[in-house]
Amino acid sequence: MLRRLLFYSSCVFVLLACSSSRAQDSKEAPRAQISVRLLLARRSFAIGEPIILTVKISNTGDIPLLVPNYVPTSEGGASRLALTLVDARGNKSPSRRIIADQLILPTKPNVTSAILRSWLMLWPGNSLVTTIPLDKSTFVFLGKPGNYRLLGNYSSSGLSYPPTYAKMGISKEDIADLSIESWQGKASTNVLSLQILPGRAKR
């Protein structure tokens, strides 16, 4: 009788443990996620007319995130927006390639000041909006008439990447003490269609 009671007690314990485990697994972890959208006020431009591209980086996750407060198209920084222009046949436009460099600070700065100089905290639902001018010096195809598609990939190494915090003059321990997560990864943008006209652009 005692053995039977112990057996039933063990079974109940295992069932309760499994149920508790499933309940914990069902709780989703907070998401650290962003989306990146490209926007144009209009889609038709005359040759030589400047094109102002708006870039909107939004926190679509559940937690506050630190993101770089500058959106460069050059390489070598904490983040980069790599843009691609494609014609109607799928050919990629030759583009200007810029590589930026940043010297490591010789003395240790104030950690808060160092981070706020180049990073911004985005609350869930908030966005960072900036503009980037485009012309034929950026993409060769913008210097001739045609129909094109513009798309991009945004990437960031995050604050925990050693070259990133080393350039800021702060340490691994300083990053570990932060209570706010920085976003790192890659995010694809939407695709924009635009037209380059030989004469005056249609509005």
C-alpha positions in Angstrom: 0.0 0.0 0.0 2.8 2.4 0.9 4.6 1.6 -2.3 1.5 2.3 -4.3 1.0 5.7 -2.5 4.6 6.6 -3.2 4.2 5.7 -6.9 1.1 7.8 -7.3 2.8 10.7 -5.4 5.7 10.5 -7.8 3.4 10.5 -10.8 1.6 13.6 -9.6 4.9 15.4 -8.9 6.1 14.6 -12.5 2.9 15.9 -14.0 3.0 19.1 -12.0 6.6 19.7 -12.9 5.8 19.1 -16.6 2.9 21.5 -16.5 5.0 24.2 -14.8 7.7 23.7 -17.4 5.2 24.1 -20.2 3.7 27.2 -18.6 7.2 28.8 -18.4 8.0 27.9 -22.0 4.7 29.5 -23.1 5.8 32.9 -21.8 7.6 34.6 -24.6 10.8 36.4 -23.8 10.8 40.1 -24.5 11.7 40.9 -28.1 14.6 43.2 -29.1 13.5 44.1 -32.6 13.6 47.0 -35.1 12.2 47.7 -38.5 13.8 50.0 -41.1 11.7 51.8 -43.8 12.7 53.9 -46.7 10.4 56.8 -47.7 10.3 59.3 -50.6 8.0 62.3 -50.8 7.4 61.4 -54.5 8.6 58.8 -57.0 9.5 60.8 -60.1 12.5 63.1 -60.4 14.3 64.9 -63.3 17.9 64.1 -64.1 20.1 66.1 -61.8 17.3 66.8 -59.3 18.4 66.0 -55.7 16.5 63.1 -54.2 16.0 63.2 -50.4 15.6 59.8 -49.0 14.0 59.5 -45.5 15.1 56.6 -43.3 12.8 55.6 -40.4 14.2 53.2 -37.8 11.5 52.0 -35.4 11.6 49.9 -32.2 9.0 47.2 -32.9 10.0 45.1 -30.0 9.0 45.0 -26.3 12.0 46.6 -24.6 13.9 49.9 -24.8 16.9 49.7 -27.1 20.0 51.7 -27.7 20.6 52.4 -31.4 23.3 54.5 -33.1 21.9 58.0 -33.5 23.5 58.4 -36.9 22.7 56.3 -40.0 25.7 56.3 -42.2 26.0 54.6 -45.6 29.8 54.3 -45.1 31.6 51.3 -43.7 33.6 51.3 -40.5 31.1 52.6 -38.0 28.9 51.1 -35.3 26.1 50.8 -37.9 25.6 51.1 -41.7 22.7 51.4 -44.1 23.9 49.6 -47.3 21.7 50.8 -50.2 21.2 49.2 -53.6 19.7 50.7 -56.7 18.5 48.2 -59.4 17.2 49.0 -62.9 14.3 47.4 -64.7 16.5 44.5 -65.9 17.8 43.7 -62.4 21.2 45.3 -63.0 22.8 47.0 -59.9 24.0 50.5 -60.2 27.6 51.3 -59.6 27.8 53.2 -56.4 30.2 55.3 -54.3 31.9 53.4 -51.6 32.9 55.3 -48.4 35.0 53.9 -45.6 34.9 55.9 -42.3 37.5 55.6 -39.6 37.5 56.7 -36.0 40.4 57.1 -33.7 40.4 55.5 -30.3 40.3 58.1 -27.5 43.6 58.3 -25.6 41.9 59.0 -22.3 38.9 57.4 -20.6 35.8 59.7 -21.0 32.7 59.8 -18.9 30.8 56.6 -19.9 27.4 58.3 -20.0 28.6 61.1 -22.1 30.5 58.8 -24.5 27.4 56.7 -25.1 25.0 59.7 -25.5 27.3 61.2 -28.1 26.6 58.4 -30.6 23.7 56.3 -29.3 20.0 57.0 -28.7 17.5 55.1 -26.6 14.4 54.1 -28.5 11.3 53.1 -26.5 9.0 50.5 -28.0 6.9 52.2 -30.6 9.3 55.1 -31.1 11.4 55.9 -34.2 14.6 57.5 -35.3 14.0 59.5 -38.5 16.8 60.9 -40.7 17.4 61.9 -44.3 20.0 61.0 -46.9 20.6 62.9 -50.1 21.0 60.8 -53.3 22.2 61.8 -56.8 24.3 60.5 -59.6 27.4 60.8 -57.5 25.8 58.3 -55.1 24.4 55.9 -57.8 25.5 56.2 -61.5 22.0 55.1 -62.7 20.4 58.3 -61.2 22.1 60.2 -64.0 20.1 58.6 -66.7 16.3 58.1 -67.4 14.7 54.9 -66.3 12.7 53.0 -63.8 14.5 51.8 -60.7 14.1 50.0 -57.4 15.8 51.2 -54.2 16.3 48.8 -51.3 18.8 48.4 -48.4 20.1 46.4 -45.4 20.7 48.1 -42.1 23.2 46.5 -39.7 24.7 47.3 -36.3 27.4 45.6 -34.3 25.9 46.8 -31.0 27.7 48.3 -28.1 29.1 44.9 -26.9 31.3 44.6 -30.0 34.9 45.3 -28.8 35.9 47.6 -31.6 32.8 49.7 -31.0 33.3 50.4 -27.3 37.1 50.6 -27.7 36.7 53.5 -30.2 34.5 55.2 -27.6 37.2 54.9 -25.0 35.2 52.7 -22.7 35.6 49.2 -21.5 33.8 45.8 -21.5 33.0 46.3 -17.9 31.3 49.6 -18.6 29.1 47.9 -21.2 28.3 45.1 -18.8 27.0 47.6 -16.2 24.4 49.1 -18.6 20.8 48.3 -17.8 19.7 48.9 -21.4 20.3 46.5 -24.2 21.7 47.8 -27.5 20.4 46.4 -30.8 22.7 44.3 -32.9 21.9 42.4 -36.1 20.7 43.0 -39.6 17.3 44.3 -40.9 16.2 44.5 -44.5 14.3 47.6 -45.7 11.2 47.9 -47.9 11.6 48.3 -51.6 10.9 51.7 -53.2 10.2 52.3 -56.9 11.3 55.5 -58.5 11.5 57.0 -62.0 14.2 59.3 -63.4 12.8 61.5 -66.2 14.7 63.3 -69.0 12.8 66.5 -68.4 11.0 68.1 -65.5 9.8 65.5 -63.0 6.0 64.9 -62.7 4.6 65.6 -59.3 
